[in-house]
Structures are given as structure tokens and as C-alpha cells.
Amino acid sequence: VLRFAVGDAADAQKALEAQWTVSNAPEAPAPVDSPSPLDRSTVLPLWIAAGLGVAALVLVALVLFARRRG
């Protein structure tokens, strides 16, 4: 069970690293009316990674609690 959580966390980390690389690539200056840099396509991978992290923590807590109770 923990292996799946670790695998999901590793996938999320790779996605964040890819997003970070793309977002830090040199580019032309943005026009004045450009959208905010924190648009949906930028924030969505962060929400996904945060959700996977919370899910992994909850899963670990449930497994430990179940083992403790017998």
C-alpha cells in the first residue's frame, strides 16, 4: 500500500519539476494585458500534488491506526 503512495508522490514530484522547468524557461517579455502567471494550468499540478500528498498521509495514518487496534 505504501509503495503506491510513494509512487504517486514520485510522479507528482516529476510533474512539478517539469512544470518548474517549463515555467522558468527564458521567454519574451509578456504584454501588458497578459493573464496572471498563476492561471489554472500553473496551479492545477500544485493542487494535484497537494491532494496526492494529503491522500498518502491519510492512508499511512489509517494503516498505522488499523495495525495499532489489532
PDB file of N, CA, C, O and CB in Angstrom:
ATOM      1  N   VAL A   1       0.845  -1.201   0.000  1.00  0.00           N
ATOM      2  CA  VAL A   1       0.000   0.000   0.000  1.00  0.00           C
ATOM      3  C   VAL A   1       0.873   1.241   0.000  1.00  0.00           C
ATOM      4  O   VAL A   1       0.630   2.186  -0.750  1.00  0.00           O
ATOM      5  CB  VAL A   1      -0.952   0.011   1.222  1.00  0.00           C
ATOM      6  N   LEU A   2       1.884   1.229   0.841  1.00  0.00           N
ATOM      7  CA  LEU A   2       2.756   2.406   0.932  1.00  0.00           C
ATOM      8  C   LEU A   2       3.523   2.613  -0.370  1.00  0.00           C
ATOM      9  O   LEU A   2       3.839   3.746  -0.734  1.00  0.00           O
ATOM     10  CB  LEU A   2       3.740   2.260   2.107  1.00  0.00           C
ATOM     11  N   ARG A   3       3.824   1.515  -1.073  1.00  0.00           N
ATOM     12  CA  ARG A   3       4.564   1.628  -2.330  1.00  0.00           C
ATOM     13  C   ARG A   3       3.777   2.460  -3.341  1.00  0.00           C
ATOM     14  O   ARG A   3       4.368   3.250  -4.077  1.00  0.00           O
ATOM     15  CB  ARG A   3       4.868   0.230  -2.909  1.00  0.00           C
ATOM     16  N   PHE A   4       2.453   2.296  -3.388  1.00  0.00           N
ATOM     17  CA  PHE A   4       1.634   3.078  -4.313  1.00  0.00           C
ATOM     18  C   PHE A   4       1.664   4.554  -3.941  1.00  0.00           C
ATOM     19  O   PHE A   4       1.751   5.414  -4.817  1.00  0.00           O
ATOM     20  CB  PHE A   4       0.187   2.563  -4.322  1.00  0.00           C
ATOM     21  N   ALA A   5       1.593   4.851  -2.644  1.00  0.00           N
ATOM     22  CA  ALA A   5       1.627   6.247  -2.204  1.00  0.00           C
ATOM     23  C   ALA A   5       2.965   6.882  -2.559  1.00  0.00           C
ATOM     24  O   ALA A   5       3.014   8.030  -3.002  1.00  0.00           O
ATOM     25  CB  ALA A   5       1.374   6.346  -0.686  1.00  0.00           C
ATOM     26  N   VAL A   6       4.046   6.141  -2.366  1.00  0.00           N
ATOM     27  CA  VAL A   6       5.369   6.670  -2.699  1.00  0.00           C
ATOM     28  C   VAL A   6       5.490   6.863  -4.206  1.00  0.00           C
ATOM     29  O   VAL A   6       6.072   7.848  -4.660  1.00  0.00           O
ATOM     30  CB  VAL A   6       6.481   5.728  -2.186  1.00  0.00           C
ATOM     31  N   GLY A   7       4.948   5.935  -4.979  1.00  0.00           N
ATOM     32  CA  GLY A   7       4.982   6.068  -6.435  1.00  0.00           C
ATOM     33  C   GLY A   7       4.206   7.284  -6.902  1.00  0.00           C
ATOM     34  O   GLY A   7       4.663   8.005  -7.789  1.00  0.00           O
ATOM     35  N   ASP A   8       3.024   7.526  -6.311  1.00  0.00           N
ATOM     36  CA  ASP A   8       2.234   8.707  -6.666  1.00  0.00           C
ATOM     37  C   ASP A   8       2.976   9.981  -6.297  1.00  0.00           C
ATOM     38  O   ASP A   8       2.960  10.956  -7.048  1.00  0.00           O
ATOM     39  CB  ASP A   8       0.865   8.672  -5.970  1.00  0.00           C
ATOM     40  N   ALA A   9       3.626   9.972  -5.142  1.00  0.00           N
ATOM     41  CA  ALA A   9       4.382  11.152  -4.728  1.00  0.00           C
ATOM     42  C   ALA A   9       5.553  11.399  -5.679  1.00  0.00           C
ATOM     43  O   ALA A   9       5.863  12.548  -5.994  1.00  0.00           O
ATOM     44  CB  ALA A   9       4.892  10.988  -3.282  1.00  0.00           C
ATOM     45  N   ALA A  10       6.200  10.336  -6.134  1.00  0.00           N
ATOM     46  CA  ALA A  10       7.315  10.493  -7.075  1.00  0.00           C
ATOM     47  C   ALA A  10       6.815  11.032  -8.412  1.00  0.00           C
ATOM     48  O   ALA A  10       7.463  11.880  -9.024  1.00  0.00           O
ATOM     49  CB  ALA A  10       8.046   9.148  -7.283  1.00  0.00           C
ATOM     50  N   ASP A  11       5.660  10.540  -8.865  1.00  0.00           N
ATOM     51  CA  ASP A  11       5.082  11.053 -10.114  1.00  0.00           C
ATOM     52  C   ASP A  11       4.728  12.525  -9.977  1.00  0.00           C
ATOM     53  O   ASP A  11       4.961  13.316 -10.891  1.00  0.00           O
ATOM     54  CB  ASP A  11       3.832  10.245 -10.508  1.00  0.00           C
ATOM     55  N   ALA A  12       4.167  12.885  -8.837  1.00  0.00           N
ATOM     56  CA  ALA A  12       3.814  14.288  -8.609  1.00  0.00           C
ATOM     57  C   ALA A  12       5.066  15.158  -8.584  1.00  0.00           C
ATOM     58  O   ALA A  12       5.063  16.273  -9.104  1.00  0.00           O
ATOM     59  CB  ALA A  12       3.031  14.444  -7.290  1.00  0.00           C
ATOM     60  N   GLN A  13       6.139  14.645  -7.977  1.00  0.00           N
ATOM     61  CA  GLN A  13       7.392  15.391  -7.927  1.00  0.00           C
ATOM     62  C   GLN A  13       7.936  15.608  -9.332  1.00  0.00           C
ATOM     63  O   GLN A  13       8.401  16.701  -9.655  1.00  0.00           O
ATOM     64  CB  GLN A  13       8.427  14.656  -7.059  1.00  0.00           C
ATOM     65  N   LYS A  14       7.884  14.569 -10.176  1.00  0.00           N
ATOM     66  CA  LYS A  14       8.367  14.709 -11.552  1.00  0.00           C
ATOM     67  C   LYS A  14       7.529  15.729 -12.314  1.00  0.00           C
ATOM     68  O   LYS A  14       8.061  16.523 -13.089  1.00  0.00           O
ATOM     69  CB  LYS A  14       8.339  13.351 -12.278  1.00  0.00           C
ATOM     70  N   ALA A  15       6.220  15.705 -12.092  1.00  0.00           N
ATOM     71  CA  ALA A  15       5.341  16.667 -12.765  1.00  0.00           C
ATOM     72  C   ALA A  15       5.666  18.088 -12.321  1.00  0.00           C
ATOM     73  O   ALA A  15       5.688  19.012 -13.134  1.00  0.00           O
ATOM     74  CB  ALA A  15       3.859  16.345 -12.477  1.00  0.00           C
ATOM     75  N   LEU A  16       5.917  18.254 -11.027  1.00  0.00           N
ATOM     76  CA  LEU A  16       6.259  19.589 -10.528  1.00  0.00           C
ATOM     77  C   LEU A  16       7.600  20.052 -11.086  1.00  0.00           C
ATOM     78  O   LEU A  16       7.758  21.223 -11.431  1.00  0.00           O
ATOM     79  CB  LEU A  16       6.297  19.596  -8.990  1.00  0.00           C
ATOM     80  N   GLU A  17       8.566  19.139 -11.176  1.00  0.00           N
ATOM     81  CA  GLU A  17       9.861  19.520 -11.732  1.00  0.00           C
ATOM     82  C   GLU A  17       9.726  19.909 -13.200  1.00  0.00           C
ATOM     83  O   GLU A  17      10.358  20.864 -13.650  1.00  0.00           O
ATOM     84  CB  GLU A  17      10.870  18.373 -11.578  1.00  0.00           C
ATOM     85  N   ALA A  18       8.907  19.176 -13.946  1.00  0.00           N
ATOM     86  CA  ALA A  18       8.690  19.513 -15.353  1.00  0.00           C
ATOM     87  C   ALA A  18       8.011  20.873 -15.467  1.00  0.00           C
ATOM     88  O   ALA A  18       8.374  21.683 -16.320  1.00  0.00           O
ATOM     89  CB  ALA A  18       7.842  18.428 -16.051  1.00  0.00           C
ATOM     90  N   GLN A  19       7.029  21.120 -14.612  1.00  0.00           N
ATOM     91  CA  GLN A  19       6.331  22.407 -14.629  1.00  0.00           C
ATOM     92  C   GLN A  19       7.310  23.529 -14.272  1.00  0.00           C
ATOM     93  O   GLN A  19       7.294  24.591 -14.894  1.00  0.00           O
ATOM     94  CB  GLN A  19       5.127  22.395 -13.640  1.00  0.00           C
ATOM     95  N   TRP A  20       8.160  23.290 -13.271  1.00  0.00           N
ATOM     96  CA  TRP A  20       9.132  24.294 -12.844  1.00  0.00           C
ATOM     97  C   TRP A  20      10.091  24.606 -13.991  1.00  0.00           C
ATOM     98  O   TRP A  20      10.407  25.772 -14.231  1.00  0.00           O
ATOM     99  CB  TRP A  20       9.915  23.807 -11.596  1.00  0.00           C
ATOM    100  N   THR A  21      10.553  23.589 -14.694  1.00  0.00           N
ATOM    101  CA  THR A  21      11.474  23.796 -15.810  1.00  0.00           C
ATOM    102  C   THR A  21      10.811  24.606 -16.909  1.00  0.00           C
ATOM    103  O   THR A  21      11.417  25.529 -17.454  1.00  0.00           O
ATOM    104  CB  THR A  21      11.962  22.453 -16.364  1.00  0.00           C
ATOM    105  N   VAL A  22       9.574  24.270 -17.238  1.00  0.00           N
ATOM    106  CA  VAL A  22       8.862  24.995 -18.291  1.00  0.00           C
ATOM    107  C   VAL A  22       8.597  26.433 -17.864  1.00  0.00           C
ATOM    108  O   VAL A  22       8.755  27.356 -18.663  1.00  0.00           O
ATOM    109  CB  VAL A  22       7.538  24.290 -18.635  1.00  0.00           C
ATOM    110  N   SER A  23       8.193  26.631 -16.600  1.00  0.00           N
ATOM    111  CA  SER A  23       7.834  27.975 -16.159  1.00  0.00           C
ATOM    112  C   SER A  23       9.062  28.873 -16.015  1.00  0.00           C
ATOM    113  O   SER A  23       8.928  30.096 -16.047  1.00  0.00           O
ATOM    114  CB  SER A  23       7.084  27.908 -14.837  1.00  0.00           C
ATOM    115  N   ASN A  24      10.259  28.294 -15.857  1.00  0.00           N
ATOM    116  CA  ASN A  24      11.462  29.103 -15.704  1.00  0.00           C
ATOM    117  C   ASN A  24      12.259  29.236 -16.999  1.00  0.00           C
ATOM    118  O   ASN A  24      13.359  29.788 -16.998  1.00  0.00           O
ATOM    119  CB  ASN A  24      12.338  28.511 -14.634  1.00  0.00           C
ATOM    120  N   ALA A  25      11.708  28.733 -18.100  1.00  0.00           N
ATOM    121  CA  ALA A  25      12.397  28.861 -19.378  1.00  0.00           C
ATOM    122  C   ALA A  25      12.415  30.328 -19.803  1.00  0.00           C
ATOM    123  O   ALA A  25      11.441  31.047 -19.576  1.00  0.00           O
ATOM    124  CB  ALA A  25      11.717  27.984 -20.463  1.00  0.00           C
ATOM    125  N   PRO A  26      13.515  30.784 -20.417  1.00  0.00           N
ATOM    126  CA  PRO A  26      13.549  32.181 -20.862  1.00  0.00           C
ATOM    127  C   PRO A  26      12.503  32.415 -21.942  1.00  0.00           C
ATOM    128  O   PRO A  26      12.303  31.577 -22.821  1.00  0.00           O
ATOM    129  CB  PRO A  26      14.952  32.555 -21.387  1.00  0.00           C
ATOM    130  N   GLU A  27      11.854  33.533 -21.867  1.00  0.00           N
ATOM    131  CA  GLU A  27      10.803  33.840 -22.827  1.00  0.00           C
ATOM    132  C   GLU A  27      10.767  35.342 -23.081  1.00  0.00           C
ATOM    133  O   GLU A  27      11.377  36.127 -22.353  1.00  0.00           O
ATOM    134  CB  GLU A  27       9.429  33.338 -22.321  1.00  0.00           C
ATOM    135  N   ALA A  28      10.058  35.715 -24.103  1.00  0.00           N
ATOM    136  CA  ALA A  28       9.930  37.131 -24.443  1.00  0.00           C
ATOM    137  C   ALA A  28       9.124  37.838 -23.352  1.00  0.00           C
ATOM    138  O   ALA A  28       8.319  37.206 -22.668  1.00  0.00           O
ATOM    139  CB  ALA A  28       9.252  37.311 -25.837  1.00  0.00           C
ATOM    140  N   PRO A  29       9.338  39.141 -23.189  1.00  0.00           N
ATOM    141  CA  PRO A  29       8.556  39.871 -22.185  1.00  0.00           C
ATOM    142  C   PRO A  29       7.059  39.761 -22.477  1.00  0.00           C
ATOM    143  O   PRO A  29       6.629  39.833 -23.628  1.00  0.00           O
ATOM    144  CB  PRO A  29       8.981  41.354 -22.144  1.00  0.00           C
ATOM    145  N   ALA A  30       6.291  39.588 -21.431  1.00  0.00           N
ATOM    146  CA  ALA A  30       4.845  39.420 -21.601  1.00  0.00           C
ATOM    147  C   ALA A  30       4.198  40.767 -21.904  1.00  0.00           C
ATOM    148  O   ALA A  30       4.617  41.792 -21.366  1.00  0.00           O
ATOM    149  CB  ALA A  30       4.212  38.788 -20.335  1.00  0.00           C
ATOM    150  N   PRO A  31       3.185  40.770 -22.760  1.00  0.00           N
ATOM    151  CA  PRO A  31       2.456  42.019 -22.992  1.00  0.00           C
ATOM    152  C   PRO A  31       1.712  42.455 -21.728  1.00  0.00           C
ATOM    153  O   PRO A  31       1.504  41.667 -20.806  1.00  0.00           O
ATOM    154  CB  PRO A  31       1.466  41.856 -24.163  1.00  0.00           C
ATOM    155  N   VAL A  32       1.325  43.703 -21.712  1.00  0.00           N
ATOM    156  CA  VAL A  32       0.714  44.268 -20.505  1.00  0.00           C
ATOM    157  C   VAL A  32      -0.593  43.565 -20.160  1.00  0.00           C
ATOM    158  O   VAL A  32      -0.897  43.389 -18.981  1.00  0.00           O
ATOM    159  CB  VAL A  32       0.466  45.766 -20.686  1.00  0.00           C
ATOM    160  N   ASP A  33      -1.369  43.162 -21.156  1.00  0.00           N
ATOM    161  CA  ASP A  33      -2.670  42.558 -20.884  1.00  0.00           C
ATOM    162  C   ASP A  33      -2.610  41.028 -20.752  1.00  0.00           C
ATOM    163  O   ASP A  33      -3.625  40.353 -20.923  1.00  0.00           O
ATOM    164  CB  ASP A  33      -3.639  42.933 -21.982  1.00  0.00           C
ATOM    165  N   SER A  34      -1.425  40.482 -20.450  1.00  0.00           N
ATOM    166  CA  SER A  34      -1.302  39.027 -20.321  1.00  0.00           C
ATOM    167  C   SER A  34      -2.007  38.558 -19.045  1.00  0.00           C
ATOM    168  O   SER A  34      -2.129  39.318 -18.084  1.00  0.00           O
ATOM    169  CB  SER A  34       0.195  38.599 -20.306  1.00  0.00           C
ATOM    170  N   PRO A  35      -2.468  37.312 -19.040  1.00  0.00           N
ATOM    171  CA  PRO A  35      -3.115  36.788 -17.830  1.00  0.00           C
ATOM    172  C   PRO A  35      -2.099  36.597 -16.708  1.00  0.00           C
ATOM    173  O   PRO A  35      -0.890  36.615 -16.940  1.00  0.00           O
ATOM    174  CB  PRO A  35      -3.824  35.454 -18.131  1.00  0.00           C
ATOM    175  N   SER A  36      -2.594  36.417 -15.521  1.00  0.00           N
ATOM    176  CA  SER A  36      -1.740  36.214 -14.357  1.00  0.00           C
ATOM    177  C   SER A  36      -0.892  34.956 -14.546  1.00  0.00           C
ATOM    178  O   SER A  36      -1.367  33.983 -15.132  1.00  0.00           O
ATOM    179  CB  SER A  36      -2.589  36.110 -13.069  1.00  0.00           C
ATOM    180  N   PRO A  37       0.353  34.956 -14.062  1.00  0.00           N
ATOM    181  CA  PRO A  37       1.173  33.739 -14.173  1.00  0.00           C
ATOM    182  C   PRO A  37       0.602  32.577 -13.367  1.00  0.00           C
ATOM    183  O   PRO A  37       0.931  31.420 -13.633  1.00  0.00           O
ATOM    184  CB  PRO A  37       2.594  34.025 -13.711  1.00  0.00           C
ATOM    185  N   LEU A  38      -0.249  32.870 -12.384  1.00  0.00           N
ATOM    186  CA  LEU A  38      -0.863  31.806 -11.592  1.00  0.00           C
ATOM    187  C   LEU A  38      -2.225  31.437 -12.175  1.00  0.00           C
ATOM    188  O   LEU A  38      -3.231  31.428 -11.467  1.00  0.00           O
ATOM    189  CB  LEU A  38      -1.006  32.238 -10.114  1.00  0.00           C
ATOM    190  N   ASP A  39      -2.246  31.135 -13.465  1.00  0.00           N
ATOM    191  CA  ASP A  39      -3.502  30.726 -14.077  1.00  0.00           C
ATOM    192  C   ASP A  39      -3.766  29.252 -13.772  1.00  0.00           C
ATOM    193  O   ASP A  39      -2.989  28.605 -13.069  1.00  0.00           O
ATOM    194  CB  ASP A  39      -3.475  30.973 -15.605  1.00  0.00           C
ATOM    195  N   ARG A  40      -4.842  28.743 -14.294  1.00  0.00           N
ATOM    196  CA  ARG A  40      -5.277  27.385 -13.954  1.00  0.00           C
ATOM    197  C   ARG A  40      -4.241  26.329 -14.335  1.00  0.00           C
ATOM    198  O   ARG A  40      -4.032  25.380 -13.580  1.00  0.00           O
ATOM    199  CB  ARG A  40      -6.595  27.076 -14.640  1.00  0.00           C
ATOM    200  N   SER A  41      -3.599  26.470 -15.475  1.00  0.00           N
ATOM    201  CA  SER A  41      -2.646  25.449 -15.918  1.00  0.00           C
ATOM    202  C   SER A  41      -1.403  25.407 -15.035  1.00  0.00           C
ATOM    203  O   SER A  41      -0.724  24.382 -14.977  1.00  0.00           O
ATOM    204  CB  SER A  41      -2.241  25.703 -17.363  1.00  0.00           C
ATOM    205  N   THR A  42      -1.099  26.500 -14.352  1.00  0.00           N
ATOM    206  CA  THR A  42       0.053  26.517 -13.452  1.00  0.00           C
ATOM    207  C   THR A  42      -0.316  25.970 -12.079  1.00  0.00           C
ATOM    208  O   THR A  42       0.465  25.245 -11.464  1.00  0.00           O
ATOM    209  CB  THR A  42       0.607  27.937 -13.320  1.00  0.00           C
ATOM    210  N   VAL A  43      -1.497  26.314 -11.604  1.00  0.00           N
ATOM    211  CA  VAL A  43      -1.885  25.945 -10.245  1.00  0.00           C
ATOM    212  C   VAL A  43      -2.390  24.508 -10.162  1.00  0.00           C
ATOM    213  O   VAL A  43      -2.258  23.866  -9.120  1.00  0.00           O
ATOM    214  CB  VAL A  43      -2.954  26.894  -9.734  1.00  0.00           C
ATOM    215  N   LEU A  44      -2.963  23.999 -11.244  1.00  0.00           N
ATOM    216  CA  LEU A  44      -3.548  22.657 -11.209  1.00  0.00           C
ATOM    217  C   LEU A  44      -2.549  21.567 -10.802  1.00  0.00           C
ATOM    218  O   LEU A  44      -2.895  20.742  -9.956  1.00  0.00           O
ATOM    219  CB  LEU A  44      -4.123  22.324 -12.562  1.00  0.00           C
ATOM    220  N   PRO A  45      -1.331  21.517 -11.353  1.00  0.00           N
ATOM    221  CA  PRO A  45      -0.390  20.479 -10.889  1.00  0.00           C
ATOM    222  C   PRO A  45      -0.050  20.613  -9.406  1.00  0.00           C
ATOM    223  O   PRO A  45       0.201  19.615  -8.731  1.00  0.00           O
ATOM    224  CB  PRO A  45       0.894  20.537 -11.706  1.00  0.00           C
ATOM    225  N   LEU A  46      -0.043  21.839  -8.904  1.00  0.00           N
ATOM    226  CA  LEU A  46       0.229  22.026  -7.476  1.00  0.00           C
ATOM    227  C   LEU A  46      -0.905  21.453  -6.633  1.00  0.00           C
ATOM    228  O   LEU A  46      -0.655  20.815  -5.611  1.00  0.00           O
ATOM    229  CB  LEU A  46       0.429  23.519  -7.154  1.00  0.00           C
ATOM    230  N   TRP A  47      -2.147  21.676  -7.053  1.00  0.00           N
ATOM    231  CA  TRP A  47      -3.301  21.115  -6.337  1.00  0.00           C
ATOM    232  C   TRP A  47      -3.274  19.594  -6.403  1.00  0.00           C
ATOM    233  O   TRP A  47      -3.574  18.922  -5.416  1.00  0.00           O
ATOM    234  CB  TRP A  47      -4.627  21.652  -6.927  1.00  0.00           C
ATOM    235  N   ILE A  48      -2.917  19.051  -7.561  1.00  0.00           N
ATOM    236  CA  ILE A  48      -2.853  17.595  -7.703  1.00  0.00           C
ATOM    237  C   ILE A  48      -1.784  17.029  -6.766  1.00  0.00           C
ATOM    238  O   ILE A  48      -2.022  16.040  -6.074  1.00  0.00           O
ATOM    239  CB  ILE A  48      -2.553  17.197  -9.177  1.00  0.00           C
ATOM    240  N   ALA A  49      -0.620  17.653  -6.747  1.00  0.00           N
ATOM    241  CA  ALA A  49       0.462  17.178  -5.880  1.00  0.00           C
ATOM    242  C   ALA A  49       0.068  17.288  -4.410  1.00  0.00           C
ATOM    243  O   ALA A  49       0.339  16.383  -3.620  1.00  0.00           O
ATOM    244  CB  ALA A  49       1.753  17.974  -6.142  1.00  0.00           C
ATOM    245  N   ALA A  50      -0.571  18.398  -4.047  1.00  0.00           N
ATOM    246  CA  ALA A  50      -1.006  18.570  -2.661  1.00  0.00           C
ATOM    247  C   ALA A  50      -2.052  17.517  -2.294  1.00  0.00           C
ATOM    248  O   ALA A  50      -2.010  16.949  -1.203  1.00  0.00           O
ATOM    249  CB  ALA A  50      -1.575  19.989  -2.444  1.00  0.00           C
ATOM    250  N   GLY A  51      -2.977  17.262  -3.198  1.00  0.00           N
ATOM    251  CA  GLY A  51      -4.002  16.251  -2.938  1.00  0.00           C
ATOM    252  C   GLY A  51      -3.409  14.864  -2.781  1.00  0.00           C
ATOM    253  O   GLY A  51      -3.814  14.110  -1.896  1.00  0.00           O
ATOM    254  N   LEU A  52      -2.451  14.519  -3.635  1.00  0.00           N
ATOM    255  CA  LEU A  52      -1.797  13.212  -3.519  1.00  0.00           C
ATOM    256  C   LEU A  52      -1.019  13.105  -2.211  1.00  0.00           C
ATOM    257  O   LEU A  52      -1.002  12.050  -1.577  1.00  0.00           O
ATOM    258  CB  LEU A  52      -0.857  12.974  -4.712  1.00  0.00           C
ATOM    259  N   GLY A  53      -0.382  14.193  -1.815  1.00  0.00           N
ATOM    260  CA  GLY A  53       0.357  14.184  -0.553  1.00  0.00           C
ATOM    261  C   GLY A  53      -0.558  13.990   0.640  1.00  0.00           C
ATOM    262  O   GLY A  53      -0.255  13.210   1.543  1.00  0.00           O
ATOM    263  N   VAL A  54      -1.680  14.702   0.646  1.00  0.00           N
ATOM    264  CA  VAL A  54      -2.648  14.560   1.740  1.00  0.00           C
ATOM    265  C   VAL A  54      -3.232  13.152   1.739  1.00  0.00           C
ATOM    266  O   VAL A  54      -3.385  12.540   2.796  1.00  0.00           O
ATOM    267  CB  VAL A  54      -3.780  15.614   1.617  1.00  0.00           C
ATOM    268  N   ALA A  55      -3.560  12.636   0.556  1.00  0.00           N
ATOM    269  CA  ALA A  55      -4.112  11.279   0.471  1.00  0.00           C
ATOM    270  C   ALA A  55      -3.111  10.251   0.994  1.00  0.00           C
ATOM    271  O   ALA A  55      -3.491   9.310   1.689  1.00  0.00           O
ATOM    272  CB  ALA A  55      -4.503  10.945  -0.984  1.00  0.00           C
ATOM    273  N   ALA A  56      -1.837  10.431   0.661  1.00  0.00           N
ATOM    274  CA  ALA A  56      -0.811   9.499   1.140  1.00  0.00           C
ATOM    275  C   ALA A  56      -0.694   9.556   2.660  1.00  0.00           C
ATOM    276  O   ALA A  56      -0.573   8.519   3.313  1.00  0.00           O
ATOM    277  CB  ALA A  56       0.550   9.816   0.493  1.00  0.00           C
ATOM    278  N   LEU A  57      -0.729  10.761   3.226  1.00  0.00           N
ATOM    279  CA  LEU A  57      -0.643  10.892   4.682  1.00  0.00           C
ATOM    280  C   LEU A  57      -1.847  10.258   5.371  1.00  0.00           C
ATOM    281  O   LEU A  57      -1.695   9.576   6.384  1.00  0.00           O
ATOM    282  CB  LEU A  57      -0.534  12.365   5.078  1.00  0.00           C
ATOM    283  N   VAL A  58      -3.031  10.479   4.829  1.00  0.00           N
ATOM    284  CA  VAL A  58      -4.239   9.880   5.406  1.00  0.00           C
ATOM    285  C   VAL A  58      -4.163   8.360   5.316  1.00  0.00           C
ATOM    286  O   VAL A  58      -4.523   7.661   6.263  1.00  0.00           O
ATOM    287  CB  VAL A  58      -5.509  10.399   4.686  1.00  0.00           C
ATOM    288  N   LEU A  59      -3.698   7.848   4.185  1.00  0.00           N
ATOM    289  CA  LEU A  59      -3.581   6.403   4.009  1.00  0.00           C
ATOM    290  C   LEU A  59      -2.599   5.801   5.013  1.00  0.00           C
ATOM    291  O   LEU A  59      -2.877   4.760   5.607  1.00  0.00           O
ATOM    292  CB  LEU A  59      -3.139   6.076   2.579  1.00  0.00           C
ATOM    293  N   VAL A  60      -1.468   6.444   5.199  1.00  0.00           N
ATOM    294  CA  VAL A  60      -0.481   5.955   6.171  1.00  0.00           C
ATOM    295  C   VAL A  60      -1.063   5.996   7.575  1.00  0.00           C
ATOM    296  O   VAL A  60      -0.885   5.056   8.349  1.00  0.00           O
ATOM    297  CB  VAL A  60       0.817   6.792   6.106  1.00  0.00           C
ATOM    298  N   ALA A  61      -1.764   7.086   7.910  1.00  0.00           N
ATOM    299  CA  ALA A  61      -2.366   7.194   9.240  1.00  0.00           C
ATOM    300  C   ALA A  61      -3.407   6.094   9.459  1.00  0.00           C
ATOM    301  O   ALA A  61      -3.466   5.507  10.539  1.00  0.00           O
ATOM    302  CB  ALA A  61      -3.011   8.579   9.426  1.00  0.00           C
ATOM    303  N   LEU A  62      -4.221   5.813   8.450  1.00  0.00           N
ATOM    304  CA  LEU A  62      -5.233   4.759   8.586  1.00  0.00           C
ATOM    305  C   LEU A  62      -4.590   3.386   8.756  1.00  0.00           C
ATOM    306  O   LEU A  62      -5.048   2.582   9.569  1.00  0.00           O
ATOM    307  CB  LEU A  62      -6.161   4.751   7.367  1.00  0.00           C
ATOM    308  N   VAL A  63      -3.535   3.114   7.995  1.00  0.00           N
ATOM    309  CA  VAL A  63      -2.853   1.820   8.117  1.00  0.00           C
ATOM    310  C   VAL A  63      -2.240   1.674   9.505  1.00  0.00           C
ATOM    311  O   VAL A  63      -2.365   0.620  10.129  1.00  0.00           O
ATOM    312  CB  VAL A  63      -1.760   1.673   7.033  1.00  0.00           C
ATOM    313  N   LEU A  64      -1.587   2.711   9.987  1.00  0.00           N
ATOM    314  CA  LEU A  64      -0.986   2.640  11.321  1.00  0.00           C
ATOM    315  C   LEU A  64      -2.050   2.486  12.398  1.00  0.00           C
ATOM    316  O   LEU A  64      -1.866   1.727  13.350  1.00  0.00           O
ATOM    317  CB  LEU A  64      -0.145   3.888  11.593  1.00  0.00           C
ATOM    318  N   PHE A  65      -3.157   3.200  12.254  1.00  0.00           N
ATOM    319  CA  PHE A  65      -4.243   3.108  13.222  1.00  0.00           C
ATOM    320  C   PHE A  65      -4.850   1.707  13.223  1.00  0.00           C
ATOM    321  O   PHE A  65      -5.152   1.159  14.284  1.00  0.00           O
ATOM    322  CB  PHE A  65      -5.322   4.156  12.917  1.00  0.00           C
ATOM    323  N   ALA A  66      -5.029   1.128  12.034  1.00  0.00           N
ATOM    324  CA  ALA A  66      -5.604  -0.214  11.935  1.00  0.00           C
ATOM    325  C   ALA A  66      -4.667  -1.254  12.549  1.00  0.00           C
ATOM    326  O   ALA A  66      -5.127  -2.177  13.221  1.00  0.00           O
ATOM    327  CB  ALA A  66      -5.897  -0.565  10.465  1.00  0.00           C
ATOM    328  N   ARG A  67      -3.387  -1.116  12.330  1.00  0.00           N
ATOM    329  CA  ARG A  67      -2.431  -2.067  12.912  1.00  0.00           C
ATOM    330  C   ARG A  67      -2.395  -1.939  14.431  1.00  0.00           C
ATOM    331  O   ARG A  67      -2.245  -2.934  15.140  1.00  0.00           O
ATOM    332  CB  ARG A  67      -1.022  -1.841  12.330  1.00  0.00           C
ATOM    333  N   ARG A  68      -2.532  -0.720  14.923  1.00  0.00           N
ATOM    334  CA  ARG A  68      -2.469  -0.489  16.362  1.00  0.00           C
ATOM    335  C   ARG A  68      -3.676  -1.101  17.069  1.00  0.00           C
ATOM    336  O   ARG A  68      -3.557  -1.625  18.177  1.00  0.00           O
ATOM    337  CB  ARG A  68      -2.389   1.012  16.657  1.00  0.00           C
ATOM    338  N   ARG A  69      -4.835  -1.031  16.421  1.00  0.00           N
ATOM    339  CA  ARG A  69      -6.057  -1.564  17.033  1.00  0.00           C
ATOM    340  C   ARG A  69      -6.120  -3.085  16.951  1.00  0.00           C
ATOM    341  O   ARG A  69      -6.932  -3.709  17.632  1.00  0.00           O
ATOM    342  CB  ARG A  69      -7.286  -0.963  16.362  1.00  0.00           C
ATOM    343  N   GLY A  70      -5.294  -3.666  16.147  1.00  0.00           N
ATOM    344  CA  GLY A  70      -5.291  -5.126  16.095  1.00  0.00           C
ATOM    345  C   GLY A  70      -5.693  -5.589  14.763  1.00  0.00           C
ATOM    346  O   GLY A  70      -5.752  -6.794  14.520  1.00  0.00           O
TER     347      GLY A  70
END
